[in-house]
């Protein structure tokens, strides 16, 4: 089943906001989606890559704690 990265989520425990933005750029992801750059919650920085248009999602956690939210096509 094909997937697309809908969001990239970085934990605040491991990344400052500047480090998160740097990681996003270095790994080929977009820093901003439309006019909103980053969603900030108590524990995470979320960088949306695409509109939330999928029916099903899966999360893939990387070894550094980064979570990729994958939309299933």
Secondary structure, 3 states (H helix, E strand, C coil): CCEEEEEEEEECCCCCHHHHHHHHHHCCCCCCECCECCEECCCEEEEECCCCCCCCEEEEECCCCCEEEEEEC
